[in-house]
Amino acid sequence: MDWGDAMTDNPAFAEYLRQIEALEKAPREGDPEAQLVPLVRRLLESLEKGVRVIHEMRTGLGRPDLGVKHRGLLVGFVELKAPGKGADPGRFQNPHDKRQWENFKNLPNLIYTDGRDFALFRQGDALLKVRLNAARDAAALEQLLLDFLHWKPQVPQNPEELARFLAPLTRFLREAVQEAVRTNPEGDLARLREEWQRTLLPGADEETFADAYAQLMAYGFLLARTLDTGEEPLSLERALEMAGLNHPRPTGALRWRAVRRYLQQGLSPQEVARRTGVASVLSLKD
């Protein structure tokens, strides 16, 4: 289907186009990117019920201008650029824009826009591009935004795909943890780092802690998915409980979860102890 010749029933697109044209004709005052925020927010929130746009969403990879939630779940991010700058980060010359793209390209669902040009990226790969010149382009833009809104992670089919899938997510979380520790030295993560330095990772610096914590969380949630029977929805709270990540010392809880799973599979206590490092399991009888 040729979306460029199609029409959309959503009146918000016509209103958005009028607002963009008015903005382009008005004298340039203040931050041009900030002037796009209410326009793009209203357009996104008009797509479907349950869409909520958050200004300046912290990610740990920088701070995209907008975070987008759909039915309570964060689905992606939008980075705004000054009108006329375009939406192709590979063509930006400003050093700040280049550094920003090096971080943002790891995000799994991201839109760049200058108000007219829109580009949808998935982990650095351009998926769709649309330029809104006139009303006839509205349906193509609507399709891009709906694709963004209904994004779902691709399910890995083998260990290699799983490793590629988890790597950027773990890196994303690692950077977020480092930022949280730096900006809130009295917060929960900073206190957890101090505890780990005393017990699990003596002498570990901020980067080492963030890397270890990110891997623990990523693979802990993977363990929760593995243990899930599918009998009820896998909520965040249930995943944390299944993986032992709501435990004050989650590494110990994760080990005991693994012990239980291996024993249920019929492995001997000796083999379970070898795989998990929990020597006390040897006191069990075969």
Kinemage of the C-alpha trace (Angstrom):
@kinemage 1
@onewidth
@group {chain A} dominant
@subgroup {mainchain}
@vectorlist {calphas} color= white
{ca met a 1} P 0.000 0.000 0.000
{ca asp a 2} L 1.264 3.492 -0.892
{ca trp a 3} L 0.932 5.315 2.404
{ca gly a 4} L 1.937 8.591 0.763
{ca asp a 5} L -1.366 8.647 -1.137
{ca ala a 6} L -3.497 7.452 1.782
{ca met a 7} L -5.450 9.548 4.230
{ca thr a 8} L -5.769 9.388 8.000
{ca asp a 9} L -8.946 9.858 9.997
{ca asn a 10} L -7.067 11.346 12.952
{ca pro a 11} L -7.659 15.147 12.935
{ca ala a 12} L -4.620 15.648 15.179
{ca phe a 13} L -2.308 15.329 12.165
{ca ala a 14} L -3.927 18.244 10.326
{ca glu a 15} L -3.731 20.330 13.495
{ca tyr a 16} L -0.095 19.331 14.000
{ca leu a 17} L 0.760 20.394 10.450
{ca arg a 18} L -0.887 23.797 10.990
{ca gln a 19} L 1.073 24.270 14.231
{ca ile a 20} L 4.361 23.340 12.570
{ca glu a 21} L 3.736 25.799 9.740
{ca ala a 22} L 2.926 28.531 12.264
{ca leu a 23} L 6.057 27.728 14.256
{ca glu a 24} L 8.226 27.956 11.146
{ca lys a 25} L 6.794 31.367 10.268
{ca ala a 26} L 7.131 32.804 13.781
{ca pro a 27} L 10.264 34.706 14.873
{ca arg a 28} L 12.873 32.373 16.365
{ca glu a 29} L 12.803 32.884 20.132
{ca gly a 30} L 13.945 30.609 22.938
{ca asp a 31} L 14.870 26.960 22.538
{ca pro a 32} L 13.524 25.674 19.195
{ca glu a 33} L 13.560 22.065 20.393
{ca ala a 34} L 11.540 22.953 23.487
{ca gln a 35} L 8.901 24.563 21.260
{ca leu a 36} L 8.348 21.202 19.574
{ca val a 37} L 7.652 19.379 22.852
{ca pro a 38} L 3.928 20.215 23.255
{ca leu a 39} L 3.252 19.696 19.543
{ca val a 40} L 4.844 16.256 19.347
{ca arg a 41} L 3.379 15.249 22.721
{ca arg a 42} L -0.172 16.032 21.628
{ca leu a 43} L 0.336 14.173 18.349
{ca leu a 44} L 1.630 11.041 20.067
{ca glu a 45} L -1.065 11.062 22.730
{ca ser a 46} L -3.736 11.339 20.025
{ca leu a 47} L -2.765 7.990 18.491
{ca glu a 48} L -4.536 5.723 20.992
{ca lys a 49} L -5.895 5.672 24.516
{ca gly a 50} L -3.327 4.896 27.170
{ca val a 51} L -0.436 6.822 25.574
{ca arg a 52} L 1.498 9.049 27.960
{ca val a 53} L 4.474 11.194 26.988
{ca ile a 54} L 7.087 12.143 29.575
{ca his a 55} L 9.411 15.112 29.038
{ca glu a 56} L 13.167 14.494 29.409
{ca met a 57} L 13.164 10.771 30.155
{ca arg a 58} L 16.352 9.583 31.870
{ca thr a 59} L 17.776 6.438 30.247
{ca gly a 60} L 21.361 6.116 31.448
{ca leu a 61} L 22.477 6.580 27.833
{ca gly a 62} L 21.757 10.273 27.942
{ca arg a 63} L 18.476 12.075 28.161
{ca pro a 64} L 16.142 11.852 25.141
{ca asp a 65} L 13.632 14.667 25.071
{ca leu a 66} L 10.580 12.423 25.369
{ca gly a 67} L 9.799 9.014 26.783
{ca val a 68} L 6.620 7.311 25.571
{ca lys a 69} L 4.510 4.934 27.645
{ca his a 70} L 1.667 2.829 26.279
{ca arg a 71} L -0.759 1.264 28.757
{ca gly a 72} L 1.707 1.878 31.560
{ca leu a 73} L 4.746 0.341 29.837
{ca leu a 74} L 7.681 2.316 28.446
{ca val a 75} L 7.850 1.570 24.716
{ca gly a 76} L 10.423 4.017 23.373
{ca phe a 77} L 11.956 7.463 23.156
{ca val a 78} L 11.802 10.564 20.966
{ca glu a 79} L 14.743 12.908 20.393
{ca leu a 80} L 13.818 16.375 19.135
{ca lys a 81} L 16.034 18.529 16.933
{ca ala a 82} L 15.666 22.139 15.868
{ca pro a 83} L 13.343 22.644 12.875
{ca gly a 84} L 15.288 22.286 9.637
{ca lys a 85} L 18.061 20.168 11.135
{ca gly a 86} L 16.678 16.896 9.807
{ca ala a 87} L 16.358 13.481 11.426
{ca asp a 88} L 19.455 11.706 10.120
{ca pro a 89} L 21.995 11.562 12.980
{ca gly a 90} L 24.657 10.261 10.591
{ca arg a 91} L 24.723 13.686 8.926
{ca phe a 92} L 24.990 15.789 12.077
{ca gln a 93} L 28.257 17.703 12.361
{ca asn a 94} L 27.963 19.035 15.901
{ca pro a 95} L 30.250 17.036 18.291
{ca his a 96} L 27.488 16.957 20.929
{ca asp a 97} L 25.035 15.457 18.439
{ca lys a 98} L 27.594 12.847 17.409
{ca arg a 99} L 28.341 11.804 21.000
{ca gln a 100} L 24.628 11.731 21.732
{ca trp a 101} L 23.977 9.407 18.788
{ca glu a 102} L 26.724 7.021 19.929
{ca asn a 103} L 24.671 6.541 23.088
{ca phe a 104} L 21.159 6.733 21.674
{ca lys a 105} L 21.803 4.221 18.892
{ca asn a 106} L 21.772 1.483 21.559
{ca leu a 107} L 18.139 2.239 22.374
{ca pro a 108} L 15.789 -0.434 21.033
{ca asn a 109} L 13.009 1.918 19.868
{ca leu a 110} L 13.788 5.544 19.054
{ca ile a 111} L 12.443 8.370 16.892
{ca tyr a 112} L 14.469 11.384 15.758
{ca thr a 113} L 12.466 14.357 14.489
{ca asp a 114} L 12.873 18.038 13.710
{ca gly a 115} L 9.121 18.473 13.421
{ca arg a 116} L 8.968 17.761 9.691
{ca asp a 117} L 11.359 14.850 9.255
{ca phe a 118} L 10.749 11.693 11.293
{ca ala a 119} L 13.041 8.645 11.429
{ca leu a 120} L 12.417 5.441 13.390
{ca phe a 121} L 15.491 3.567 14.642
{ca arg a 122} L 15.887 0.146 16.247
{ca gln a 123} L 19.290 -0.218 17.939
{ca gly a 124} L 20.894 2.130 15.433
{ca asp a 125} L 19.232 0.779 12.287
{ca ala a 126} L 16.878 3.092 10.393
{ca leu a 127} L 13.559 1.328 9.908
{ca leu a 128} L 11.241 4.029 8.537
{ca lys a 129} L 11.626 7.634 7.419
{ca val a 130} L 8.873 10.145 6.645
{ca arg a 131} L 8.880 13.837 5.797
{ca leu a 132} L 5.661 15.706 6.570
{ca asn a 133} L 5.386 18.292 3.789
{ca ala a 134} L 1.623 18.310 3.375
{ca ala a 135} L -1.592 16.604 4.476
{ca arg a 136} L -1.007 13.796 1.963
{ca asp a 137} L 2.003 12.667 4.055
{ca ala a 138} L -0.003 12.303 7.278
{ca ala a 139} L -0.933 8.630 6.788
{ca ala a 140} L 2.706 7.635 6.267
{ca leu a 141} L 3.646 9.475 9.452
{ca glu a 142} L 0.778 7.833 11.328
{ca gln a 143} L 2.038 4.418 10.218
{ca leu a 144} L 5.559 5.234 11.465
{ca leu a 145} L 4.256 6.407 14.838
{ca leu a 146} L 2.004 3.372 15.265
{ca asp a 147} L 4.907 1.070 14.409
{ca phe a 148} L 6.900 2.846 17.107
{ca leu a 149} L 4.032 2.639 19.601
{ca his a 150} L 3.407 -1.099 19.114
{ca trp a 151} L 7.054 -2.143 19.177
{ca lys a 152} L 7.774 -5.499 20.776
{ca pro a 153} L 11.241 -6.974 21.320
{ca gln a 154} L 12.212 -9.723 18.885
{ca val a 155} L 12.381 -13.078 20.667
{ca pro a 156} L 15.867 -14.659 20.342
{ca gln a 157} L 15.875 -18.139 18.800
{ca asn a 158} L 19.351 -19.353 19.818
{ca pro a 159} L 22.170 -18.514 22.295
{ca glu a 160} L 23.945 -16.227 19.820
{ca glu a 161} L 20.806 -14.164 19.216
{ca leu a 162} L 20.146 -14.101 22.956
{ca ala a 163} L 23.629 -12.728 23.648
{ca arg a 164} L 23.183 -10.015 21.003
{ca phe a 165} L 19.779 -9.176 22.427
{ca leu a 166} L 20.924 -8.923 26.048
{ca ala a 167} L 24.175 -7.036 25.408
{ca pro a 168} L 22.692 -3.582 24.604
{ca leu a 169} L 20.025 -3.959 27.295
{ca thr a 170} L 22.669 -4.822 29.885
{ca arg a 171} L 24.836 -1.935 28.707
{ca phe a 172} L 21.792 0.336 28.899
{ca leu a 173} L 21.131 -0.737 32.505
{ca arg a 174} L 24.802 -0.444 33.466
{ca glu a 175} L 24.911 3.191 32.370
{ca ala a 176} L 21.650 3.887 34.197
{ca val a 177} L 23.055 2.390 37.413
{ca gln a 178} L 26.224 4.480 37.157
{ca glu a 179} L 24.169 7.632 36.654
{ca ala a 180} L 21.930 6.784 39.619
{ca val a 181} L 24.899 6.208 41.928
{ca arg a 182} L 26.567 9.457 40.840
{ca thr a 183} L 23.468 11.647 41.065
{ca asn a 184} L 22.082 10.167 44.285
{ca pro a 185} L 24.967 9.109 46.548
{ca glu a 186} L 22.554 8.538 49.437
{ca gly a 187} L 20.101 6.466 47.413
{ca asp a 188} L 19.312 2.750 47.474
{ca leu a 189} L 21.739 1.812 44.697
{ca ala a 190} L 24.594 3.724 46.304
{ca arg a 191} L 23.938 1.930 49.614
{ca leu a 192} L 23.759 -1.406 47.811
{ca arg a 193} L 27.121 -0.676 46.206
{ca glu a 194} L 28.635 -0.054 49.634
{ca glu a 195} L 27.192 -3.339 50.896
{ca trp a 196} L 28.571 -5.233 47.898
{ca gln a 197} L 31.973 -3.656 48.456
{ca arg a 198} L 31.945 -5.081 51.979
{ca thr a 199} L 30.613 -8.531 51.090
{ca leu a 200} L 30.614 -9.548 47.423
{ca leu a 201} L 33.004 -7.251 45.529
{ca pro a 202} L 35.710 -5.955 47.884
{ca gly a 203} L 37.317 -2.836 46.455
{ca ala a 204} L 34.998 -2.669 43.440
{ca asp a 205} L 34.713 0.762 41.873
{ca glu a 206} L 31.526 2.322 40.545
{ca glu a 207} L 31.934 0.878 37.041
{ca thr a 208} L 32.564 -2.663 38.300
{ca phe a 209} L 29.522 -2.516 40.570
{ca ala a 210} L 27.299 -1.156 37.799
{ca asp a 211} L 28.444 -3.858 35.393
{ca ala a 212} L 27.880 -6.660 37.923
{ca tyr a 213} L 24.475 -5.317 38.959
{ca ala a 214} L 23.340 -4.907 35.353
{ca gln a 215} L 24.329 -8.472 34.467
{ca leu a 216} L 22.635 -9.803 37.587
{ca met a 217} L 19.383 -8.024 36.724
{ca ala a 218} L 19.429 -8.948 33.035
{ca tyr a 219} L 20.135 -12.610 33.587
{ca gly a 220} L 17.906 -12.704 36.661
{ca phe a 221} L 14.925 -11.648 34.558
{ca leu a 222} L 15.952 -14.204 31.953
{ca leu a 223} L 15.910 -16.835 34.699
{ca ala a 224} L 12.436 -15.686 35.732
{ca arg a 225} L 11.201 -16.150 32.182
{ca thr a 226} L 12.784 -19.615 32.090
{ca leu a 227} L 11.086 -20.631 35.342
{ca asp a 228} L 7.715 -19.176 34.348
{ca thr a 229} L 5.047 -21.806 33.680
{ca gly a 230} L 2.759 -19.422 31.809
{ca glu a 231} L -0.150 -20.161 34.152
{ca glu a 232} L -0.514 -16.476 35.014
{ca pro a 233} L 0.814 -13.182 33.599
{ca leu a 234} L 4.498 -12.598 34.345
{ca ser a 235} L 4.205 -9.253 36.132
{ca leu a 236} L 7.234 -7.280 37.297
{ca glu a 237} L 6.575 -8.203 40.928
{ca arg a 238} L 6.230 -11.902 40.085
{ca ala a 239} L 9.399 -11.875 37.964
{ca leu a 240} L 11.366 -10.275 40.796
{ca glu a 241} L 10.094 -12.903 43.220
{ca met a 242} L 10.784 -15.839 40.890
{ca ala a 243} L 14.327 -14.696 40.146
{ca gly a 244} L 15.053 -13.787 43.762
{ca leu a 245} L 15.717 -10.174 42.794
{ca asn a 246} L 13.528 -8.824 45.593
{ca his a 247} L 15.891 -10.428 48.095
{ca pro a 248} L 18.135 -7.993 50.026
{ca arg a 249} L 21.122 -9.955 48.744
{ca pro a 250} L 19.890 -11.146 45.369
{ca thr a 251} L 22.976 -13.127 44.417
{ca gly a 252} L 22.339 -15.622 47.214
{ca ala a 253} L 18.668 -15.845 46.364
{ca leu a 254} L 19.455 -16.476 42.701
{ca arg a 255} L 21.808 -19.303 43.609
{ca trp a 256} L 19.153 -21.011 45.712
{ca arg a 257} L 16.627 -20.627 42.928
{ca ala a 258} L 19.089 -22.399 40.656
{ca val a 259} L 19.647 -25.117 43.289
{ca arg a 260} L 15.926 -25.801 43.476
{ca arg a 261} L 15.543 -25.891 39.704
{ca tyr a 262} L 18.451 -28.321 39.232
{ca leu a 263} L 17.164 -30.602 41.993
{ca gln a 264} L 13.714 -30.612 40.411
{ca gln a 265} L 15.373 -31.674 37.168
{ca gly a 266} L 16.800 -34.709 38.953
{ca leu a 267} L 20.461 -33.710 39.146
{ca ser a 268} L 22.504 -35.173 41.989
{ca pro a 269} L 23.490 -32.931 44.938
{ca gln a 270} L 27.129 -33.249 43.822
{ca glu a 271} L 26.320 -31.959 40.347
{ca val a 272} L 24.117 -29.172 41.737
{ca ala a 273} L 26.907 -28.075 44.086
{ca arg a 274} L 29.368 -28.069 41.199
{ca arg a 275} L 27.108 -25.938 39.017
{ca thr a 276} L 25.986 -23.444 41.671
{ca gly a 277} L 28.836 -23.297 44.150
{ca val a 278} L 26.428 -23.962 47.051
{ca ala a 279} L 28.336 -26.561 49.041
{ca ser a 280} L 25.618 -27.025 51.662
{ca val a 281} L 23.512 -28.871 49.120
{ca leu a 282} L 25.909 -31.832 49.564
{ca ser a 283} L 24.219 -32.580 52.871
{ca leu a 284} L 21.169 -33.698 50.914
{ca lys a 285} L 20.732 -37.347 50.042
{ca asp a 286} L 20.489 -38.527 46.446
